[in-house]
């Protein structure tokens, strides 16, 4: 039996587009273009210069996922309560769901896709694999981006210190013990 | 989210000029504002991005005070060595709040302007006098477990969510506010307003005004200060009750003291009654218990939050004990 392989994300994009077209046709009402405000942005994402036109309402998270197709960064709560969307902006970890893309003209953004160097995984990525620091994986990109930033922050040596510094990243599977072990291991080799 | 225009400004004059136009709102960290815009609780038609203003320094001044720029990020403030050694309670309070990511974003000025976490305020389905004056209050007879026992009114029982501001109250900080026609300096205890009949007015900031600095006076407290925060989980959660305290000792006697409460009041709460009990008394547990009782004398609980009276007392006692050993 042969099935034409369709990428899962491609499938979602196609069906989402179809749905939105149908909705527009059905309602017969379109939002006046003048109602939304679009701005041009130039920024660096994972080391590459990127130009984007964004509606001012678009968060950095949605710009990364929907416009740049960088799906590694996850949308969990979309309200700053889970940490799944953590990325680095100018070297610091932030929540991409609570900041507007338009505020990042000229900024340097690193997502989980840009953490490896020349095909070599970041020490935190290596450690997460070695210590089996995830179950479903949904929070993992955020956990890894937070942990990678933590290596350069002031953080005490104990597991409790790591837990406190990582408290902004929730894991509903409860993979915390292995996450902490992975981070401690990565700190040892970084 | 409703459409809005966006402008990034690079100096105070430009910021104040832009703010005069329409329903403009300043944005810095965005952690409260963007969240509430998604919920349609905040609906600005124009955002003025002030991140380009030169207000991100922590400066020593000749009179021994410290001046903190309004754009200094919460994380940077908490980890500043001068703050850690001379204003320990402030560093502890900031680090007790939010997460490392949020502290990298949130600013000093923005922290003072953050809105309540009252569930009914955050959900436009419910009536809320803070969101829509005169609409009524769903929290009053609703699920009010997280709500205020101090400083409430018949129109609003929402708590102020900040940890940082509670420490600033204990440290007698001042807020510098810039308007088109000049600057004014407001003591932190007068910066936030009690809800009274106008719970929609939360601070003395008027439309178009900008917070530029927060200053900390050189206090006599040195390292003897502490912040204790009690909440539903160990980290990354708002306070159910918290206490910021500072002690000046003469031998084993309290010469002067500061006590402020968080999580239990409609604004960052200075507990002058507790300070009076402490002043001149022996620095021991009996005194601390008396001070805690005094701090909560005026508490008025609602159906689900009476537990906060005892919780807040214990936060005060624990914070005083911690400060004593620092």
HADDOCK unambig.tbl for C-alpha pairs under 7 A between the chains (distance, minus, plus):
assign (segid A and resid 35 and name CA) (segid B and resid 3 and name CA) 6.08 0.50 0.50
assign (segid A and resid 36 and name CA) (segid B and resid 3 and name CA) 5.07 0.50 0.50
assign (segid A and resid 37 and name CA) (segid B and resid 3 and name CA) 6.65 0.50 0.50
assign (segid A and resid 37 and name CA) (segid B and resid 4 and name CA) 6.66 0.50 0.50
assign (segid A and resid 37 and name CA) (segid B and resid 5 and name CA) 6.12 0.50 0.50
assign (segid A and resid 56 and name CA) (segid B and resid 4 and name CA) 6.88 0.50 0.50
assign (segid A and resid 56 and name CA) (segid B and resid 6 and name CA) 6.75 0.50 0.50
assign (segid A and resid 57 and name CA) (segid B and resid 1 and name CA) 6.75 0.50 0.50
assign (segid A and resid 57 and name CA) (segid B and resid 3 and name CA) 6.68 0.50 0.50
assign (segid A and resid 79 and name CA) (segid B and resid 35 and name CA) 5.63 0.50 0.50
assign (segid A and resid 93 and name CA) (segid B and resid 101 and name CA) 5.36 0.50 0.50
assign (segid A and resid 94 and name CA) (segid B and resid 101 and name CA) 4.43 0.50 0.50
assign (segid A and resid 94 and name CA) (segid B and resid 102 and name CA) 6.42 0.50 0.50
assign (segid A and resid 94 and name CA) (segid B and resid 104 and name CA) 6.41 0.50 0.50
assign (segid A and resid 94 and name CA) (segid B and resid 105 and name CA) 6.46 0.50 0.50
assign (segid A and resid 95 and name CA) (segid B and resid 101 and name CA) 6.08 0.50 0.50
assign (segid A and resid 95 and name CA) (segid B and resid 102 and name CA) 6.88 0.50 0.50
assign (segid A and resid 98 and name CA) (segid B and resid 30 and name CA) 6.37 0.50 0.50
assign (segid A and resid 98 and name CA) (segid B and resid 31 and name CA) 5.42 0.50 0.50
assign (segid A and resid 98 and name CA) (segid B and resid 34 and name CA) 5.63 0.50 0.50
assign (segid A and resid 98 and name CA) (segid B and resid 35 and name CA) 6.25 0.50 0.50
assign (segid A and resid 99 and name CA) (segid B and resid 30 and name CA) 5.96 0.50 0.50
assign (segid A and resid 99 and name CA) (segid B and resid 34 and name CA) 6.69 0.50 0.50
assign (segid A and resid 164 and name CA) (segid B and resid 235 and name CA) 6.58 0.50 0.50
assign (segid A and resid 165 and name CA) (segid B and resid 100 and name CA) 6.28 0.50 0.50
assign (segid A and resid 167 and name CA) (segid B and resid 99 and name CA) 6.30 0.50 0.50
assign (segid A and resid 167 and name CA) (segid B and resid 235 and name CA) 6.10 0.50 0.50
assign (segid A and resid 167 and name CA) (segid B and resid 236 and name CA) 5.89 0.50 0.50
assign (segid A and resid 168 and name CA) (segid B and resid 99 and name CA) 4.70 0.50 0.50
assign (segid A and resid 168 and name CA) (segid B and resid 100 and name CA) 6.71 0.50 0.50
assign (segid A and resid 168 and name CA) (segid B and resid 236 and name CA) 6.10 0.50 0.50
